[in-house]
Amino acid sequence: MTSSNTLTVIDNRTATKYDLPIENGTIRAMDLRKIKSGPDDFGLMTYDPAFMNTASCRSSITFIDGERGILRYRGYPIEVLAEHCTFLEVAYLLLFGDLPTPDELKTWVNDITHHTMLHETTKRFMEGFRYDAHPMAMLVSTVAALSTIYPEAKDIHDPANRLLQIKRLIGKMPSISAMSYRHSLGFPYVYPDNDLSYPENFMNMLWKMVEPKYAANPVIARALDILFILHADHEQNCSTSTMRSVGSAHTDPYLTTAAAAAALAGPLHGGANEAVLGMLDEIGSKENVPAYVKKVKEGHGKLMGFGHRVYKNYDPRAKIIKWTAERVFAVTGRNPKLEIALELERIALEDEYFVSRKLYPNVDFYSGIMYQAMGFRPEMFTALFAIPRAAGWLAQWQEMITDPEQKIARPRQVYTGQELRQFIPMDKRARALHAKIA
Ligand SMILES: CC(C)(COP(=O)(O)OP(=O)(O)OC[C@H]1O[C@@H](n2cnc3c(N)ncnc32)[C@H](O)[C@@H]1OP(=O)(O)O)[C@@H](O)C(=O)NCCC(=O)NCCS
């Protein structure tokens, strides 16, 4: 008798029936290989551009239920973590699977804090960038350059060595981001201050001027820490799957993290919050919101910061950001763009067009306005995202390295090119052939 936990497939080319086991709501793509039209057939594959419906790994790190607006790290709801934890506590949770005890946290924070310094050669390397280099391009290149300083990082199979590089990367991401920011402003670099917490130290490296000791505003520091928590991981998104894919070649973690950061730098991934600010500038004032919404409904552009590939109810991070933003504005003063954003949200959430398409504000809708109120220029937004996401990337990388089922990532293709062709000697080639190649 056929087990109920199987998928029965009939290949109409051969009239053969196959029973494929179903596990965790998936069938194994490799089980399809045995479905062949004849002895010379390679076997059936799936065609899935952009991996819209393919699980590439098992993971116990982050759970998302997009329909119900749920995001959990290691089983803990994001709302609970944002309310009660620090980012470093959450980074520990992502990497080790459990929240740290007080002693574990103390050691962890101490370890990360003592890895925030950059080698002087790294500083000089950064000084070589053009004055107007984009912070994200500087970040990607500098993280890759760390590989030249820590060649032992290659030994990715030694757990202790792996952990050392993880601590270095989490420690140095804010230092590199802050240096890239100050470089683009022409300000001198600021060294880390080990007395300060992770977000306070980042603020110190960003904004310290001539004062002997930087005093971070606690509300801004906490808001930054919450933003770090919200951005720490988001399962198999573009940059995380890049991390796993590049890491599967056993590339060292610096080069691998640089590759993931490069994916994040793309405007379809880490850059949407910058686009929200552009849109709010274009709208200009609260009174113009209805006309703008009408234009979007008529198919002219999109409401940036609305909609999500996974979240079809609401983005739980957007809710947390909204109340965090209120606290920040109490310190910085209200960003005038907030009025426009609130009106836009109010109108869109009542509108049949957006409701029927399940379009809700996503994480980027309010984060850009808040970053701007904190004093960041839009070019810095993606680097702010990369700092905490490094913890998620590294947790996923570690999980991949220690997963016995994983191998070097190597997708298949459906070849659509020429069949075997006859070689044409140089003097017989017609110009038209070259035109075709272009
Ligand atoms: C995030 C995003 C890429 C998800 O795309 P997706 O899952 O592929 O959704 P689709 O493009 O299939 O959209 C479904 C429908 O909603 C519409 N839609 C999606 N996002 C929209 C938006 N922000 N504004 C207006 N209409 C939108 C689409 O035009 C489409 O309408 P149709 O069914 O009449 O053709 C998309 O919502 C978007 O571009 N949002 C704006 C950019 C943004 O904020 N990105 C940050 C993501 S965290």
The ligand as a Tripos MOL2 file, in Angstrom:
@<TRIPOS>MOLECULE
LIG
   48    50     1     0     0
SMALL
NO_CHARGES

@<TRIPOS>ATOM
      1 C1          8.6210   44.0020   -1.9770 C.3       1 LIG1
      2 C2          8.0740   43.6840   -3.3560 C.3       1 LIG1
      3 C3          9.2520   43.6020   -4.3350 C.3       1 LIG1
      4 C4          7.3490   42.3400   -3.3050 C.3       1 LIG1
      5 O1          6.9970   41.9930   -4.5940 O.3       1 LIG1
      6 P1          6.1460   40.7100   -4.9760 P.3       1 LIG1
      7 O2          5.9930   39.7940   -3.8170 O.co2     1 LIG1
      8 O3          6.7940   40.1310   -6.1780 O.co2     1 LIG1
      9 O4          4.7140   41.2960   -5.2590 O.3       1 LIG1
     10 P2          4.1390   41.6260   -6.6720 P.3       1 LIG1
     11 O5          5.0940   42.5050   -7.4150 O.co2     1 LIG1
     12 O6          3.7250   40.3420   -7.3130 O.co2     1 LIG1
     13 O7          2.8660   42.5080   -6.2910 O.3       1 LIG1
     14 C5          1.5350   42.0330   -6.2470 C.3       1 LIG1
     15 C6          0.6060   43.1630   -6.6740 C.3       1 LIG1
     16 O8          0.7440   44.2730   -5.7620 O.3       1 LIG1
     17 C7          1.2350   45.4350   -6.4550 C.3       1 LIG1
     18 N1          2.2530   46.0320   -5.6020 N.ar      1 LIG1
     19 C8          3.2560   45.3880   -4.9200 C.ar      1 LIG1
     20 N2          3.9450   46.2470   -4.1710 N.ar      1 LIG1
     21 C9          3.3910   47.4460   -4.3850 C.ar      1 LIG1
     22 C10         3.6720   48.7290   -3.8790 C.ar      1 LIG1
     23 N3          4.6690   48.9160   -3.0170 N.pl3     1 LIG1
     24 N4          2.9180   49.7620   -4.3100 N.ar      1 LIG1
     25 C11         1.8900   49.5690   -5.1810 C.ar      1 LIG1
     26 N5          1.5650   48.3770   -5.6740 N.ar      1 LIG1
     27 C12         2.3130   47.3230   -5.2900 C.ar      1 LIG1
     28 C13         1.8500   44.9130   -7.7430 C.3       1 LIG1
     29 O9          1.8250   45.8890   -8.7590 O.3       1 LIG1
     30 C14         0.9290   43.7530   -8.0410 C.3       1 LIG1
     31 O10        -0.2860   44.2720   -8.5270 O.3       1 LIG1
     32 P3         -1.1350   43.4810   -9.6480 P.3       1 LIG1
     33 O11        -1.5310   42.1940   -8.9910 O.co2     1 LIG1
     34 O12        -2.2690   44.3750   -9.9560 O.co2     1 LIG1
     35 O13        -0.1910   43.2810  -10.7880 O.co2     1 LIG1
     36 C15         7.0820   44.7750   -3.8190 C.3       1 LIG1
     37 O14         5.9860   44.8160   -2.9280 O.3       1 LIG1
     38 C16         7.7570   46.1400   -3.9180 C.2       1 LIG1
     39 O15         8.3860   46.4390   -4.9440 O.2       1 LIG1
     40 N6          7.6230   46.9990   -2.8740 N.am      1 LIG1
     41 C17         8.2230   48.3130   -2.8870 C.3       1 LIG1
     42 C18         9.7140   48.2340   -2.6080 C.3       1 LIG1
     43 C19        10.0270   47.9030   -1.1780 C.2       1 LIG1
     44 O16         9.4900   48.5060   -0.2580 O.2       1 LIG1
     45 N7         10.9300   46.9290   -0.9860 N.am      1 LIG1
     46 C20        11.3730   46.5530    0.3370 C.3       1 LIG1
     47 C21        11.0760   45.1420    0.6340 C.3       1 LIG1
     48 S1         11.5170   44.7770    2.3100 S.3       1 LIG1
@<TRIPOS>BOND
     1     1     2 1
     2     2     3 1
     3     2     4 1
     4     2    36 1
     5     4     5 1
     6     5     6 1
     7     6     7 2
     8     6     8 1
     9     6     9 1
    10     9    10 1
    11    10    11 2
    12    10    12 1
    13    10    13 1
    14    13    14 1
    15    14    15 1
    16    15    16 1
    17    15    30 1
    18    16    17 1
    19    17    18 1
    20    17    28 1
    21    18    19 ar
    22    18    27 ar
    23    19    20 ar
    24    20    21 ar
    25    21    22 ar
    26    21    27 ar
    27    22    23 1
    28    22    24 ar
    29    24    25 ar
    30    25    26 ar
    31    26    27 ar
    32    28    29 1
    33    28    30 1
    34    30    31 1
    35    31    32 1
    36    32    33 2
    37    32    34 1
    38    32    35 1
    39    36    37 1
    40    36    38 1
    41    38    39 2
    42    38    40 1
    43    40    41 1
    44    41    42 1
    45    42    43 1
    46    43    44 2
    47    43    45 1
    48    45    46 1
    49    46    47 1
    50    47    48 1
@<TRIPOS>SUBSTRUCTURE
     1 LIG1         1 GROUP 0 **** ****
